[in-house]
Amino acid sequence: MPEAVAPRPASTILLLRDNAATTSEIEVFMMVRHYEIDFNSGALVFPGGSVDKGDQEIIGRSELYSGGEGLDASALSFRIAAIRETFEESGILLARPRESKTLVDAKRAAEIEAANRASLCEGQTTFLKILADNGMLLALDLLVPYAHWITPEGMPKRFDTWFFLAAAPPEQAGRHDGKESTDSIWLSPRDALAGGESGRFKLPFPTTRNLIRLGKQPSVKAALDDSRGKPIVTVMPVMTRLNGGRQLRIPLEAGYDGELFEVGAV
């Protein structure tokens, strides 16, 4: 029997904003993964990716982040990775200028993005250096833990992923990088799910379940308040085959309105 693949720690952020056209719906920032990427190619996903060594190094520099009180190194690394990956993949920066209680404004964030994002993605600089050189503190306190999913056993590539909610910084619209992702869009959970059903979008199973859950919230505040402090049940789907099809079983107590789901592809 082949040795089980260990899941890689990863993080993703559901960046939220209220829909300007209605008072009862929110929008979330999503991207279309490049078709040549080896994991979730062509899929509509939230920005995110693996925890890396640089995230661990930032933990030792407490002057570069706020809101990490009481968190252990593992929890800190997931949050730091979530903000870094979001900056790499969308240009959106969840950080505050040093000595400030407000988020970096859109103009300054755009300047930092223009000067550093490409070199960060290409490994020519580090997130730690960008933060230090620009006097920024990561706003870890803005991240609200939302879900915890682990790729099923038996898959060739596995991730141990924490999902976080965060209100999008005002006027930071975000844009894809053109490399790992080929498009980016703000849309309601309802529209994303409708696109998945019509074939416009390819939605991974965890993305679909989280969009359905998120779509029950009428506003950003409601979504954050509902999740803040709520216990999170880890989800590692178990695949079974029945009558020629495939089903995934997840814990009922995880809050996804069921425990057995028919799927096409995971």
C-alpha positions in Angstrom: 0.0 0.0 0.0 1.5 3.4 -1.0 2.4 5.7 1.9 -0.3 8.3 2.7 0.5 11.9 1.5 0.8 14.3 4.4 -1.4 17.4 4.0 0.4 20.7 3.6 -0.7 23.6 5.9 -2.5 26.2 3.9 -4.8 29.2 4.4 -7.5 31.1 2.4 -9.5 34.2 3.0 -13.1 34.9 2.1 -12.8 38.7 1.5 -16.3 40.2 2.0 -18.1 43.4 1.1 -21.7 44.5 1.2 -23.5 44.5 -2.2 -24.1 48.1 -3.1 -27.2 47.1 -5.2 -29.0 45.3 -2.4 -29.2 45.4 1.4 -29.7 41.7 1.8 -26.7 40.2 0.0 -22.9 40.2 0.3 -20.2 39.8 -2.3 -16.9 37.8 -2.0 -13.7 38.2 -3.9 -12.9 35.1 -6.1 -10.4 34.2 -8.7 -10.2 31.7 -11.6 -7.1 29.5 -11.3 -4.9 29.1 -14.4 -5.7 26.0 -16.4 -2.1 24.8 -16.2 -1.9 24.9 -12.4 -1.6 21.4 -11.0 -4.2 21.8 -8.2 -7.8 23.0 -8.9 -6.8 24.1 -12.4 -9.5 26.4 -14.0 -11.5 26.5 -10.7 -13.2 29.5 -9.2 -11.6 29.8 -5.7 -10.9 32.2 -2.9 -7.3 33.6 -2.7 -4.9 31.5 -0.6 -2.1 29.0 -0.6 0.5 27.1 1.4 2.1 28.3 4.6 5.8 28.8 3.9 9.1 29.3 5.7 8.9 33.1 5.5 5.6 33.0 7.4 7.3 31.2 10.2 10.0 33.9 10.3 7.5 36.7 10.7 6.2 35.0 13.9 9.4 36.0 15.6 9.0 39.6 14.6 6.0 40.6 16.7 6.5 44.2 15.8 5.2 43.3 12.3 1.7 42.2 13.3 -1.1 43.0 15.7 -3.9 40.8 17.0 -1.9 37.7 17.6 -2.3 37.7 21.4 -2.9 34.2 22.8 -2.2 32.4 19.5 0.4 29.7 19.3 2.9 29.5 16.5 0.7 27.2 14.3 -2.3 29.5 14.5 -0.1 32.6 13.8 1.4 30.9 10.8 -2.0 30.2 9.2 -3.1 33.8 9.7 0.1 35.3 8.4 0.1 33.0 5.4 -3.5 34.0 4.7 -2.7 37.7 4.5 0.5 37.1 2.5 -1.2 34.8 0.0 -4.1 37.3 -0.4 -1.6 40.1 -1.2 0.3 37.9 -3.7 -2.8 36.7 -5.5 -5.0 39.8 -5.3 -2.9 42.8 -4.3 -5.2 43.4 -1.3 -3.2 44.2 1.8 -4.8 43.6 5.3 -2.3 45.7 7.3 -2.1 48.9 9.2 0.7 51.6 9.2 2.8 51.4 12.4 1.3 53.5 15.2 -2.1 53.6 13.4 -5.4 52.0 14.3 -6.8 52.2 10.8 -6.1 50.0 7.8 -3.6 51.2 5.2 -5.5 53.4 2.7 -6.1 52.3 -0.9 -3.6 54.7 -2.4 -0.7 53.6 -0.1 -1.7 49.9 -0.5 -1.5 50.3 -4.3 1.9 51.9 -4.1 3.2 49.0 -2.0 1.6 46.5 -4.3 3.1 48.1 -7.4 6.6 48.2 -6.0 6.7 44.8 -4.4 4.0 42.3 -5.5 5.7 41.0 -8.6 9.1 40.5 -6.9 7.4 38.8 -3.9 5.7 36.3 -6.2 8.9 35.7 -8.1 10.8 35.0 -4.8 13.1 38.1 -5.2 12.0 39.6 -1.9 10.2 38.5 1.2 6.9 39.5 2.8 8.9 40.3 6.0 11.1 42.8 4.2 8.1 44.4 2.5 6.4 44.9 5.9 9.5 46.2 7.6 10.5 48.6 4.8 7.0 50.1 4.6 6.2 50.3 8.3 3.3 47.9 8.1 1.7 45.7 10.7 -0.4 42.7 9.6 -4.0 43.1 10.9 -4.4 39.5 12.2 -7.3 40.6 14.4 -9.4 41.2 11.3 -9.4 37.5 10.4 -12.3 35.5 11.7 -11.8 31.7 11.6 -14.6 30.2 9.4 -13.8 26.6 8.5 -11.1 23.9 8.6 -10.8 21.4 5.7 -8.3 18.6 5.1 -8.1 17.0 1.6 -9.3 13.4 1.7 -6.8 10.6 2.2 -5.7 8.9 -1.0 -5.4 12.1 -3.0 -2.0 12.8 -4.7 -1.9 16.3 -3.3 -3.4 17.2 0.1 -3.8 20.4 2.1 -4.7 21.2 5.7 -6.5 24.4 5.1 -7.9 27.1 7.4 -10.6 29.4 5.9 -10.9 32.9 7.3 -13.5 35.6 6.9 -12.4 39.3 6.6 -14.1 42.5 5.6 -12.4 43.8 2.5 -10.4 47.0 3.1 -12.3 50.0 1.7 -11.6 50.8 -2.0 -9.0 48.0 -2.4 -10.7 46.2 -5.3 -8.1 43.5 -5.9 -7.0 42.0 -9.2 -5.6 38.7 -10.3 -1.9 38.2 -11.2 -2.4 36.8 -14.7 -0.1 33.8 -13.8 -1.6 31.6 -11.1 -5.0 33.1 -11.8 -6.5 34.4 -15.0 -9.5 36.3 -13.8 -10.9 37.9 -10.6 -14.4 39.0 -9.7 -16.5 40.2 -6.9 -19.8 38.3 -6.9 -22.5 37.1 -4.5 -22.4 33.5 -3.3 -25.7 33.1 -5.1 -24.2 34.1 -8.5 -21.1 32.0 -7.9 -23.2 28.9 -7.2 -25.5 29.6 -10.2 -22.3 29.8 -12.3 -21.2 26.5 -11.0 -24.5 24.9 -11.9 -24.6 26.4 -15.4 -21.0 25.4 -16.2 -19.7 28.9 -16.3 -17.5 28.2 -13.2 -15.8 25.1 -12.0 -16.3 25.0 -8.2 -14.4 22.6 -5.9 -16.5 20.8 -3.4 -15.2 22.8 -0.3 -15.8 26.1 -2.2 -19.3 25.1 -3.0 -20.2 24.1 0.6 -18.7 27.3 2.0 -20.5 29.5 -0.6 -23.8 27.9 0.3 -23.2 28.6 4.0 -21.9 32.1 3.4 -25.0 32.9 1.2 -27.2 32.7 4.2 -25.7 35.9 5.6 -27.3 39.2 4.6 -24.3 41.5 5.4 -20.6 41.5 6.1 -21.3 42.3 9.8 -23.8 39.5 10.1 -21.3 37.0 8.6 -18.5 38.1 10.9 -20.7 38.2 14.0 -22.1 34.7 13.3 -18.7 33.1 12.9 -16.8 35.0 15.6 -16.1 32.6 18.5 -18.0 29.7 17.0 -16.5 26.3 17.5 -15.0 24.9 14.2 -15.4 21.2 13.3 -12.6 19.9 11.1 -13.8 18.5 7.8 -11.9 15.7 6.0 -14.3 14.2 3.5 -14.5 10.5 3.1 -15.3 9.3 -0.4 -17.5 6.3 -1.2 -18.9 4.9 -4.4 -22.6 4.0 -4.8 -24.4 2.9 -7.9 -21.7 4.0 -10.2 -21.5 7.5 -8.6 -19.4 9.1 -5.9 -20.4 10.5 -2.6 -18.6 12.5 0.0 -19.4 12.2 3.7 -18.5 15.1 6.1 -19.4 15.6 9.7 -23.0 16.8 10.2 -21.9 19.0 13.1 -19.6 21.0 10.8 -22.7 23.1 9.8 -23.0 22.4 6.1 -26.7 21.3 6.1 -25.9 17.6 5.6 -23.3 14.9 5.8 -23.6 12.9 2.5 -23.3 14.7 -0.8 -23.2 13.4 -4.4 -20.2 14.8 -6.3 -18.8 14.7 -9.8 -15.2 15.7 -9.1 -13.5 16.6 -5.8 
